[in-house]
Amino acid sequence: MFKNIAPIYLYMISVVCFVIANLVREQFLILYYILLITGVLLFVLGFKKRINNK
């Protein structure tokens, strides 16, 4: 699924997840944790893909 996506896009989506998670932290605690975990996973996938391409 993430095979053709450049690592920089995974990093950017990760940052967007972190920003949205911080915006909804007080109102929607479940969504906060989902976005936080998604952001971390996307960051790790981008990092792993970047290491494998070199």
C-alpha positions in Angstrom: 0.0 0.0 0.0 2.8 2.4 0.9 5.1 1.0 -1.7 5.0 4.0 -4.1 4.7 6.8 -1.6 7.8 8.9 -1.0 9.1 9.0 2.7 8.6 12.8 2.8 4.9 12.4 2.3 4.7 9.9 5.1 6.5 12.4 7.4 4.1 15.2 6.4 1.0 13.1 7.1 2.6 12.1 10.4 3.0 15.7 11.4 -0.5 16.5 10.3 -1.8 13.7 12.6 0.2 15.0 15.5 -1.2 18.6 15.0 -4.8 17.4 14.7 -4.3 15.1 17.7 -3.2 18.1 19.8 -6.1 20.2 18.6 -8.7 17.5 19.6 -6.9 16.4 22.8 -9.4 17.8 25.3 -12.7 17.1 23.4 -12.1 13.6 21.9 -9.6 11.5 23.9 -10.1 8.3 21.9 -9.5 10.2 18.6 -6.4 11.8 20.2 -4.8 8.4 20.9 -5.8 7.0 17.5 -4.2 10.0 15.7 -1.1 9.8 18.0 -0.6 6.1 17.2 -1.2 6.7 13.5 1.3 9.5 13.5 4.0 7.4 15.1 3.3 4.5 12.7 3.6 6.7 9.7 6.8 8.3 10.9 8.3 4.8 11.5 7.2 3.6 8.1 8.7 6.7 6.5 12.0 6.2 8.4 12.1 2.5 7.5 11.4 3.2 3.9 14.1 5.9 3.7 16.7 3.5 5.3 15.8 0.7 2.9 16.1 3.0 -0.2 19.7 3.9 0.6 
